């Protein structure tokens, strides 16, 4: 089983930060997804999410752990460790550091229903809002 971390990044209006995977992405091609990545050997899930936020957004934040999920994907089983954090930076500033995909935006829950989004990510975000708000 692979282990990964995901970030529910929220702006001041509680819109969720998602990035769009390009057509040639090895996973979730042409879909909107939460930011995150794999947990590296010898790394804790907390260290992994902080590293991913630094690599993908150039942010040094203290995210809050939400919960873990186990899903089966086309490439195998994965345990996703989900964190949340408030993000005060402007989307244009965040886009300067984007290293994957071809787009990044903050979306309201209503607008997310119109997107082609990874179904497991959508489920996690919905559960987060139901429990936290």
N, C-alpha and C positions, 0 to 999 in steps of 0.2 A: 504494500500500500504506500502511495506517495503522500507526503505531508506538505500542505501549502498554507499560506496566509492570505487573507483578503481584507481590504479596507473599505468600510462604509464611511467615506469622507463626506461630511455635511457642511454646507455653507451656512451663512447667517439666517437663511430662510428655510433651512432643513432640506434643501435640494441635495441630491446624491451625485457625487462625482463618479462618472463612468468614462471609460475610454473605448474607442471603436477599434476592433481588431481588423487588420487589413485582409484582403482577399487571399494573400499567400501565408497567413498565420498558420502555424502547425495545429493550433487548437482554437476553436470558436471563431473561425474565419467569418468575416462580415457580420460579427455580432458585437453588441455593446456589453461590456463586462466591468466588474469592479477591478480596481488595481490590486496587484498582489503578485505572488510568485511562490516558488518552492522554498522549503526550509532546507538549508544546506547542512551537510554533515557537521555535527558538533555544535550546531546553532539551536538556541531555544526559539520557540515561536515568537516570543517578545523581541528577541534580537532580529529575527527574520523580518517582522513587519516594520521595525524601525529602519532596517537596511533598505527594504523595498521603498519606503516612503522617501528616503534620502536619494536613492537611485532614480526613481521615477518622477519625483515631484520636487526634489531638493528641499525637503522639509525635515526639520528636527522636532518632532512632536512626541508626546506621551500618549499613545492610543490606549483606549480602554478595551479590555477583552470582553467580547459579547458571548460567544459560544462556539463549539465545534460541531461540525456536520460531517457525515460520511456519505459520499455519493459515488455512484458508478458512472463513469464517463466512457466515451468511445476508446480512450487510451488506457483505461483501467480504473481501479478504485482509488479514491482520494479522500483524505481527511482534510477538511478546510477549517482552519482556525480563524475566526472572524473577529476583527477589531473595529472600533469606531473612533473617529476623531473629528473635531471641529476644524475646519480649514478657513482661515481668514484671507488667504491670498486670492487675488483676482485670477480668473481662468486664463487670461492671456499670459500672465506671469508663469502659471503652472505649465502651460503648453510649451514654453521655452525649454523645459527639461524633459519633455516626453521623448522616450527612447523606443517605445513600441507603438504599433498601431498607426492610425491615420486620423485620429480625432479624439478630443476630450472635451466634455461639457458637464455642467451641473444640470440635473433634471429633477423636476417635481415628480412625485409618485404618479400623478395623473398622466404626465407626458411619457413616463416610462412604459405605460401600457401600449403606446403607439410604436415602440421601438422593437427591433429584432434584438432581443437580449437573451443571454444565457439563462435558460429556465431555472437552473439551480440558484443562480445569483439573484434572480428576481424573487424567488421563494424566500431566500435569506433576507433580502431587503424588506419584503413585506412583513415577515415575522419580526424583524427588528422594530419596525414602526408600530406594530401591534403591541409589542411588549414595552416599548420605551415612551410612546406618546399616547 
